[in-house]
Amino acid sequence: MRTTLSIDEDVLERARKVAAQRRAPFKKIINEALRAGLDIVGTPTNQRPYRTEPIAMGLRAGRNLDNIGELLALIEGEGYR
């Protein structure tokens, strides 16, 4: 199958160099490189999911998280606004 690709200059030069070293057709080198790259890209990584452990920090007695205005007034004083 014939298609058109835009290849960066550095990648093109590396592919040409490999083709010359191996005395293989450029097309063959590109196809091998794409297959190898797609195998790597298509393989899922074995990374563990990111998790954080919660730490109970507690809430001082007399403070209510349901009313943020009241909480700010207690923490920062009445002039917080």
Biopython code that builds the backbone (N, CA, C, O; Angstrom):
import numpy as np
from Bio.PDB.StructureBuilder import StructureBuilder

atoms = [
    (1, "MET", "N", (0.840, -1.175, 0.000)),
    (1, "MET", "CA", (0.000, 0.000, 0.000)),
    (1, "MET", "C", (0.889, 1.243, 0.000)),
    (1, "MET", "O", (1.910, 1.281, 0.686)),
    (2, "ARG", "N", (0.515, 2.213, -0.736)),
    (2, "ARG", "CA", (1.281, 3.438, -0.857)),
    (2, "ARG", "C", (0.559, 4.542, -0.096)),
    (2, "ARG", "O", (-0.655, 4.710, -0.213)),
    (3, "THR", "N", (1.336, 5.296, 0.691)),
    (3, "THR", "CA", (0.795, 6.428, 1.436)),
    (3, "THR", "C", (1.882, 7.487, 1.576)),
    (3, "THR", "O", (3.058, 7.226, 1.321)),
    (4, "THR", "N", (1.478, 8.663, 1.978)),
    (4, "THR", "CA", (2.433, 9.752, 2.155)),
    (4, "THR", "C", (2.544, 10.065, 3.637)),
    (4, "THR", "O", (1.534, 10.224, 4.322)),
    (5, "LEU", "N", (3.776, 10.155, 4.132)),
    (5, "LEU", "CA", (4.035, 10.507, 5.523)),
    (5, "LEU", "C", (4.964, 11.700, 5.579)),
    (5, "LEU", "O", (5.802, 11.892, 4.698)),
    (6, "SER", "N", (4.811, 12.494, 6.614)),
    (6, "SER", "CA", (5.766, 13.574, 6.878)),
    (6, "SER", "C", (6.701, 13.069, 7.963)),
    (6, "SER", "O", (6.274, 12.811, 9.089)),
    (7, "ILE", "N", (7.974, 12.928, 7.625)),
    (7, "ILE", "CA", (8.966, 12.404, 8.559)),
    (7, "ILE", "C", (9.946, 13.517, 8.897)),
    (7, "ILE", "O", (10.427, 14.220, 8.009)),
    (8, "ASP", "N", (10.234, 13.672, 10.160)),
    (8, "ASP", "CA", (11.206, 14.679, 10.589)),
    (8, "ASP", "C", (12.570, 14.369, 9.973)),
    (8, "ASP", "O", (12.911, 13.214, 9.721)),
    (9, "GLU", "N", (13.334, 15.427, 9.740)),
    (9, "GLU", "CA", (14.637, 15.289, 9.072)),
    (9, "GLU", "C", (15.586, 14.359, 9.827)),
    (9, "GLU", "O", (16.276, 13.544, 9.214)),
    (10, "ASP", "N", (15.622, 14.479, 11.155)),
    (10, "ASP", "CA", (16.539, 13.636, 11.922)),
    (10, "ASP", "C", (16.169, 12.160, 11.834)),
    (10, "ASP", "O", (17.047, 11.298, 11.794)),
    (11, "VAL", "N", (14.865, 11.867, 11.804)),
    (11, "VAL", "CA", (14.405, 10.486, 11.681)),
    (11, "VAL", "C", (14.724, 9.955, 10.286)),
    (11, "VAL", "O", (15.138, 8.806, 10.131)),
    (12, "LEU", "N", (14.532, 10.779, 9.296)),
    (12, "LEU", "CA", (14.830, 10.396, 7.920)),
    (12, "LEU", "C", (16.307, 10.055, 7.747)),
    (12, "LEU", "O", (16.651, 9.048, 7.128)),
    (13, "GLU", "N", (17.169, 10.890, 8.293)),
    (13, "GLU", "CA", (18.608, 10.647, 8.191)),
    (13, "GLU", "C", (19.013, 9.359, 8.912)),
    (13, "GLU", "O", (19.829, 8.589, 8.405)),
    (14, "ARG", "N", (18.442, 9.132, 10.092)),
    (14, "ARG", "CA", (18.753, 7.896, 10.819)),
    (14, "ARG", "C", (18.301, 6.673, 10.035)),
    (14, "ARG", "O", (19.021, 5.677, 9.972)),
    (15, "ALA", "N", (17.117, 6.740, 9.439)),
    (15, "ALA", "CA", (16.603, 5.611, 8.659)),
    (15, "ALA", "C", (17.470, 5.367, 7.430)),
    (15, "ALA", "O", (17.758, 4.219, 7.089)),
    (16, "ARG", "N", (17.881, 6.425, 6.775)),
    (16, "ARG", "CA", (18.756, 6.271, 5.602)),
    (16, "ARG", "C", (20.103, 5.669, 5.997)),
    (16, "ARG", "O", (20.651, 4.827, 5.286)),
    (17, "LYS", "N", (20.629, 6.113, 7.144)),
    (17, "LYS", "CA", (21.911, 5.600, 7.618)),
    (17, "LYS", "C", (21.814, 4.097, 7.931)),
    (17, "LYS", "O", (22.707, 3.327, 7.577)),
    (18, "VAL", "N", (20.729, 3.692, 8.592)),
    (18, "VAL", "CA", (20.529, 2.278, 8.917)),
    (18, "VAL", "C", (20.367, 1.462, 7.640)),
    (18, "VAL", "O", (20.915, 0.366, 7.525)),
    (19, "ALA", "N", (19.621, 1.991, 6.691)),
    (19, "ALA", "CA", (19.427, 1.286, 5.421)),
    (19, "ALA", "C", (20.762, 1.093, 4.700)),
    (19, "ALA", "O", (21.018, 0.034, 4.128)),
    (20, "ALA", "N", (21.596, 2.106, 4.731)),
    (20, "ALA", "CA", (22.901, 2.001, 4.078)),
    (20, "ALA", "C", (23.796, 1.004, 4.808)),
    (20, "ALA", "O", (24.480, 0.206, 4.167)),
    (21, "GLN", "N", (23.801, 1.039, 6.129)),
    (21, "GLN", "CA", (24.628, 0.120, 6.909)),
    (21, "GLN", "C", (24.217, -1.333, 6.690)),
    (21, "GLN", "O", (25.062, -2.220, 6.573)),
    (22, "ARG", "N", (22.919, -1.559, 6.637)),
    (22, "ARG", "CA", (22.420, -2.927, 6.473)),
    (22, "ARG", "C", (22.288, -3.342, 5.011)),
    (22, "ARG", "O", (21.986, -4.491, 4.690)),
    (23, "ARG", "N", (22.522, -2.369, 4.141)),
    (23, "ARG", "CA", (22.351, -2.609, 2.700)),
    (23, "ARG", "C", (20.971, -3.211, 2.414)),
    (23, "ARG", "O", (20.817, -4.204, 1.703)),
    (24, "ALA", "N", (19.991, -2.551, 3.008)),
    (24, "ALA", "CA", (18.598, -2.974, 2.869)),
    (24, "ALA", "C", (17.799, -1.834, 2.258)),
    (24, "ALA", "O", (18.189, -0.671, 2.369)),
    (25, "PRO", "N", (16.702, -2.154, 1.624)),
    (25, "PRO", "CA", (15.855, -1.091, 1.054)),
    (25, "PRO", "C", (15.293, -0.181, 2.154)),
    (25, "PRO", "O", (14.946, -0.626, 3.248)),
    (26, "PHE", "N", (15.220, 1.079, 1.824)),
    (26, "PHE", "CA", (14.693, 2.083, 2.745)),
    (26, "PHE", "C", (13.294, 1.690, 3.224)),
    (26, "PHE", "O", (12.991, 1.819, 4.410)),
    (27, "LYS", "N", (12.457, 1.222, 2.330)),
    (27, "LYS", "CA", (11.092, 0.826, 2.648)),
    (27, "LYS", "C", (11.088, -0.261, 3.732)),
    (27, "LYS", "O", (10.275, -0.214, 4.656)),
    (28, "LYS", "N", (11.978, -1.218, 3.622)),
    (28, "LYS", "CA", (12.045, -2.309, 4.590)),
    (28, "LYS", "C", (12.430, -1.780, 5.963)),
    (28, "LYS", "O", (11.854, -2.195, 6.969)),
    (29, "ILE", "N", (13.394, -0.871, 6.018)),
    (29, "ILE", "CA", (13.836, -0.288, 7.289)),
    (29, "ILE", "C", (12.701, 0.486, 7.950)),
    (29, "ILE", "O", (12.475, 0.360, 9.154)),
    (30, "ILE", "N", (11.998, 1.275, 7.171)),
    (30, "ILE", "CA", (10.878, 2.059, 7.711)),
    (30, "ILE", "C", (9.798, 1.131, 8.251)),
    (30, "ILE", "O", (9.283, 1.366, 9.344)),
    (31, "ASN", "N", (9.444, 0.086, 7.516)),
    (31, "ASN", "CA", (8.421, -0.850, 7.977)),
    (31, "ASN", "C", (8.846, -1.575, 9.256)),
    (31, "ASN", "O", (8.032, -1.754, 10.162)),
    (32, "GLU", "N", (10.104, -1.992, 9.337)),
    (32, "GLU", "CA", (10.593, -2.651, 10.551)),
    (32, "GLU", "C", (10.560, -1.698, 11.735)),
    (32, "GLU", "O", (10.160, -2.079, 12.835)),
    (33, "ALA", "N", (10.978, -0.470, 11.510)),
    (33, "ALA", "CA", (10.992, 0.524, 12.591)),
    (33, "ALA", "C", (9.565, 0.827, 13.071)),
    (33, "ALA", "O", (9.327, 0.953, 14.272)),
    (34, "LEU", "N", (8.637, 0.941, 12.146)),
    (34, "LEU", "CA", (7.250, 1.199, 12.521)),
    (34, "LEU", "C", (6.664, 0.025, 13.300)),
    (34, "LEU", "O", (5.962, 0.228, 14.291)),
    (35, "ARG", "N", (6.946, -1.195, 12.862)),
    (35, "ARG", "CA", (6.455, -2.366, 13.588)),
    (35, "ARG", "C", (7.006, -2.393, 15.014)),
    (35, "ARG", "O", (6.262, -2.604, 15.971)),
    (36, "ALA", "N", (8.302, -2.179, 15.144)),
    (36, "ALA", "CA", (8.924, -2.191, 16.471)),
    (36, "ALA", "C", (8.350, -1.070, 17.345)),
    (36, "ALA", "O", (8.050, -1.286, 18.519)),
    (37, "GLY", "N", (8.203, 0.098, 16.781)),
    (37, "GLY", "CA", (7.657, 1.227, 17.529)),
    (37, "GLY", "C", (6.216, 1.008, 17.930)),
    (37, "GLY", "O", (5.826, 1.352, 19.046)),
    (38, "LEU", "N", (5.415, 0.442, 17.039)),
    (38, "LEU", "CA", (4.006, 0.189, 17.356)),
    (38, "LEU", "C", (3.868, -0.895, 18.418)),
    (38, "LEU", "O", (2.939, -0.854, 19.225)),
    (39, "ASP", "N", (4.778, -1.861, 18.429)),
    (39, "ASP", "CA", (4.759, -2.871, 19.493)),
    (39, "ASP", "C", (4.995, -2.226, 20.850)),
    (39, "ASP", "O", (4.347, -2.581, 21.835)),
    (40, "ILE", "N", (5.918, -1.286, 20.898)),
    (40, "ILE", "CA", (6.220, -0.597, 22.156)),
    (40, "ILE", "C", (5.063, 0.314, 22.565)),
    (40, "ILE", "O", (4.641, 0.303, 23.722)),
    (41, "VAL", "N", (4.559, 1.092, 21.629)),
    (41, "VAL", "CA", (3.483, 2.038, 21.927)),
    (41, "VAL", "C", (2.191, 1.302, 22.288)),
    (41, "VAL", "O", (1.429, 1.768, 23.135)),
    (42, "GLY", "N", (1.945, 0.170, 21.658)),
    (42, "GLY", "CA", (0.716, -0.575, 21.903)),
    (42, "GLY", "C", (0.709, -1.380, 23.178)),
    (42, "GLY", "O", (-0.347, -1.849, 23.602)),
    (43, "THR", "N", (1.870, -1.556, 23.808)),
    (43, "THR", "CA", (1.953, -2.329, 25.042)),
    (43, "THR", "C", (1.640, -1.431, 26.229)),
    (43, "THR", "O", (2.278, -0.393, 26.406)),
    (44, "PRO", "N", (0.662, -1.819, 27.044)),
    (44, "PRO", "CA", (0.360, -0.979, 28.208)),
    (44, "PRO", "C", (1.512, -0.993, 29.204)),
    (44, "PRO", "O", (2.214, -1.994, 29.347)),
    (45, "THR", "N", (1.692, 0.112, 29.877)),
    (45, "THR", "CA", (2.759, 0.219, 30.864)),
    (45, "THR", "C", (2.337, -0.494, 32.144)),
    (45, "THR", "O", (1.147, -0.604, 32.437)),
    (46, "ASN", "N", (3.294, -0.966, 32.884)),
    (46, "ASN", "CA", (3.025, -1.680, 34.129)),
    (46, "ASN", "C", (3.143, -0.748, 35.331)),
    (46, "ASN", "O", (3.762, -1.098, 36.335)),
    (47, "GLN", "N", (2.565, 0.402, 35.228)),
    (47, "GLN", "CA", (2.610, 1.359, 36.318)),
    (47, "GLN", "C", (1.434, 1.123, 37.258)),
    (47, "GLN", "O", (0.314, 0.834, 36.836)),
    (48, "ARG", "N", (1.728, 1.257, 38.535)),
    (48, "ARG", "CA", (0.657, 1.147, 39.511)),
    (48, "ARG", "C", (-0.160, 2.432, 39.479)),
    (48, "ARG", "O", (0.382, 3.506, 39.221)),
    (49, "PRO", "N", (-1.456, 2.327, 39.738)),
    (49, "PRO", "CA", (-2.257, 3.556, 39.786)),
    (49, "PRO", "C", (-1.801, 4.445, 40.928)),
    (49, "PRO", "O", (-1.392, 3.957, 41.982)),
    (50, "TYR", "N", (-1.871, 5.728, 40.717)),
    (50, "TYR", "CA", (-1.467, 6.706, 41.732)),
    (50, "TYR", "C", (-2.503, 6.716, 42.845)),
    (50, "TYR", "O", (-3.700, 6.859, 42.597)),
    (51, "ARG", "N", (-2.028, 6.564, 44.067)),
    (51, "ARG", "CA", (-2.922, 6.579, 45.213)),
    (51, "ARG", "C", (-2.326, 7.426, 46.325)),
    (51, "ARG", "O", (-1.111, 7.466, 46.517)),
    (52, "THR", "N", (-3.184, 8.085, 47.035)),
    (52, "THR", "CA", (-2.757, 8.813, 48.223)),
    (52, "THR", "C", (-3.523, 8.248, 49.410)),
    (52, "THR", "O", (-4.677, 7.837, 49.282)),
    (53, "GLU", "N", (-2.888, 8.233, 50.526)),
    (53, "GLU", "CA", (-3.526, 7.762, 51.744)),
    (53, "GLU", "C", (-4.008, 8.971, 52.532)),
    (53, "GLU", "O", (-3.225, 9.873, 52.830)),
    (54, "PRO", "N", (-5.285, 8.996, 52.870)),
    (54, "PRO", "CA", (-5.800, 10.134, 53.640)),
    (54, "PRO", "C", (-5.258, 10.112, 55.069)),
    (54, "PRO", "O", (-5.007, 9.054, 55.644)),
    (55, "ILE", "N", (-5.092, 11.280, 55.607)),
    (55, "ILE", "CA", (-4.637, 11.436, 56.985)),
    (55, "ILE", "C", (-5.703, 12.234, 57.734)),
    (55, "ILE", "O", (-6.063, 13.342, 57.336)),
    (56, "ALA", "N", (-6.190, 11.660, 58.806)),
    (56, "ALA", "CA", (-7.202, 12.351, 59.613)),
    (56, "ALA", "C", (-6.530, 13.505, 60.347)),
    (56, "ALA", "O", (-5.667, 13.291, 61.199)),
    (57, "MET", "N", (-6.927, 14.716, 60.015)),
    (57, "MET", "CA", (-6.324, 15.882, 60.649)),
    (57, "MET", "C", (-7.200, 16.418, 61.775)),
    (57, "MET", "O", (-6.778, 17.256, 62.572)),
    (58, "GLY", "N", (-8.404, 15.926, 61.818)),
    (58, "GLY", "CA", (-9.302, 16.337, 62.891)),
    (58, "GLY", "C", (-9.814, 17.756, 62.711)),
    (58, "GLY", "O", (-9.273, 18.533, 61.924)),
    (59, "LEU", "N", (-10.842, 18.074, 63.437)),
    (59, "LEU", "CA", (-11.421, 19.412, 63.416)),
    (59, "LEU", "C", (-11.562, 19.859, 64.863)),
    (59, "LEU", "O", (-12.100, 19.133, 65.699)),
    (60, "ARG", "N", (-11.086, 21.029, 65.142)),
    (60, "ARG", "CA", (-11.172, 21.534, 66.510)),
    (60, "ARG", "C", (-12.635, 21.644, 66.934)),
    (60, "ARG", "O", (-13.520, 21.943, 66.133)),
    (61, "ALA", "N", (-12.844, 21.400, 68.180)),
    (61, "ALA", "CA", (-14.205, 21.477, 68.726)),
    (61, "ALA", "C", (-14.782, 22.869, 68.500)),
    (61, "ALA", "O", (-14.083, 23.872, 68.641)),
    (62, "GLY", "N", (-16.040, 22.916, 68.155)),
    (62, "GLY", "CA", (-16.728, 24.185, 67.968)),
    (62, "GLY", "C", (-16.645, 24.734, 66.552)),
    (62, "GLY", "O", (-17.221, 25.784, 66.266)),
    (63, "ARG", "N", (-15.947, 24.053, 65.671)),
    (63, "ARG", "CA", (-15.848, 24.525, 64.282)),
    (63, "ARG", "C", (-16.707, 23.635, 63.392)),
    (63, "ARG", "O", (-16.710, 22.412, 63.532)),
    (64, "ASN", "N", (-17.434, 24.266, 62.477)),
    (64, "ASN", "CA", (-18.375, 23.556, 61.626)),
    (64, "ASN", "C", (-17.959, 23.743, 60.170)),
    (64, "ASN", "O", (-17.821, 24.873, 59.704)),
    (65, "LEU", "N", (-17.763, 22.649, 59.458)),
    (65, "LEU", "CA", (-17.356, 22.735, 58.053)),
    (65, "LEU", "C", (-18.515, 23.068, 57.117)),
    (65, "LEU", "O", (-18.297, 23.373, 55.945)),
    (66, "ASP", "N", (-19.740, 23.010, 57.625)),
    (66, "ASP", "CA", (-20.898, 23.263, 56.777)),
    (66, "ASP", "C", (-21.076, 24.744, 56.450)),
    (66, "ASP", "O", (-21.707, 25.074, 55.446)),
    (67, "ASN", "N", (-20.541, 25.631, 57.266)),
    (67, "ASN", "CA", (-20.693, 27.065, 57.050)),
    (67, "ASN", "C", (-19.297, 27.677, 56.898)),
    (67, "ASN", "O", (-18.648, 27.995, 57.894)),
    (68, "ILE", "N", (-18.845, 27.839, 55.679)),
    (68, "ILE", "CA", (-17.492, 28.314, 55.420)),
    (68, "ILE", "C", (-17.276, 29.729, 55.937)),
    (68, "ILE", "O", (-16.185, 30.063, 56.399)),
    (69, "GLY", "N", (-18.303, 30.554, 55.862)),
    (69, "GLY", "CA", (-18.182, 31.927, 56.368)),
    (69, "GLY", "C", (-17.909, 31.956, 57.864)),
    (69, "GLY", "O", (-17.067, 32.717, 58.341)),
    (70, "GLU", "N", (-18.627, 31.121, 58.590)),
    (70, "GLU", "CA", (-18.427, 31.035, 60.040)),
    (70, "GLU", "C", (-17.041, 30.472, 60.358)),
    (70, "GLU", "O", (-16.376, 30.936, 61.284)),
    (71, "LEU", "N", (-16.616, 29.490, 59.603)),
    (71, "LEU", "CA", (-15.301, 28.888, 59.812)),
    (71, "LEU", "C", (-14.188, 29.910, 59.555)),
    (71, "LEU", "O", (-13.239, 30.001, 60.334)),
    (72, "LEU", "N", (-14.300, 30.679, 58.466)),
    (72, "LEU", "CA", (-13.301, 31.707, 58.179)),
    (72, "LEU", "C", (-13.281, 32.785, 59.250)),
    (72, "LEU", "O", (-12.222, 33.286, 59.626)),
    (73, "ALA", "N", (-14.461, 33.132, 59.733)),
    (73, "ALA", "CA", (-14.527, 34.144, 60.787)),
    (73, "ALA", "C", (-13.837, 33.647, 62.048)),
    (73, "ALA", "O", (-13.157, 34.421, 62.721)),
    (74, "LEU", "N", (-13.998, 32.387, 62.376)),
    (74, "LEU", "CA", (-13.344, 31.822, 63.560)),
    (74, "LEU", "C", (-11.833, 31.756, 63.386)),
    (74, "LEU", "O", (-11.082, 32.038, 64.320)),
    (75, "ILE", "N", (-11.387, 31.381, 62.181)),
    (75, "ILE", "CA", (-9.970, 31.190, 61.959)),
    (75, "ILE", "C", (-9.227, 32.521, 61.735)),
    (75, "ILE", "O", (-8.158, 32.744, 62.302)),
    (76, "GLU", "N", (-9.809, 33.401, 60.902)),
    (76, "GLU", "CA", (-9.105, 34.609, 60.499)),
    (76, "GLU", "C", (-9.606, 35.871, 61.191)),
    (76, "GLU", "O", (-9.025, 36.944, 61.029)),
    (77, "GLY", "N", (-10.664, 35.744, 61.947)),
    (77, "GLY", "CA", (-11.239, 36.911, 62.602)),
    (77, "GLY", "C", (-12.369, 37.486, 61.779)),
    (77, "GLY", "O", (-12.530, 37.152, 60.605)),
    (78, "GLU", "N", (-13.132, 38.331, 62.386)),
    (78, "GLU", "CA", (-14.314, 38.886, 61.713)),
    (78, "GLU", "C", (-13.966, 39.768, 60.515)),
    (78, "GLU", "O", (-14.803, 39.936, 59.628)),
    (79, "GLY", "N", (-12.786, 40.323, 60.461)),
    (79, "GLY", "CA", (-12.426, 41.213, 59.362)),
    (79, "GLY", "C", (-11.844, 40.492, 58.148)),
    (79, "GLY", "O", (-11.141, 41.120, 57.356)),
    (80, "TYR", "N", (-12.109, 39.215, 57.975)),
    (80, "TYR", "CA", (-11.523, 38.450, 56.859)),
    (80, "TYR", "C", (-12.083, 38.870, 55.509)),
    (80, "TYR", "O", (-11.468, 38.618, 54.473)),
    (81, "ARG", "N", (-13.233, 39.503, 55.515)),
    (81, "ARG", "CA", (-13.885, 39.860, 54.249)),
    (81, "ARG", "C", (-13.235, 41.067, 53.716)),
    (81, "ARG", "O", (-13.618, 41.556, 52.653)),
]
sb = StructureBuilder()
sb.init_structure("model")
sb.init_model(0)
sb.init_chain("A")
sb.init_seg("    ")
for serial, (resi, resn, name, xyz) in enumerate(atoms, 1):
    if name == "N":
        sb.init_residue(resn, " ", resi, " ")
    sb.init_atom(name, np.array(xyz, "f"), 0.0, 1.0, " ", f" {name:<3s}", serial, name[0])
structure = sb.get_structure()
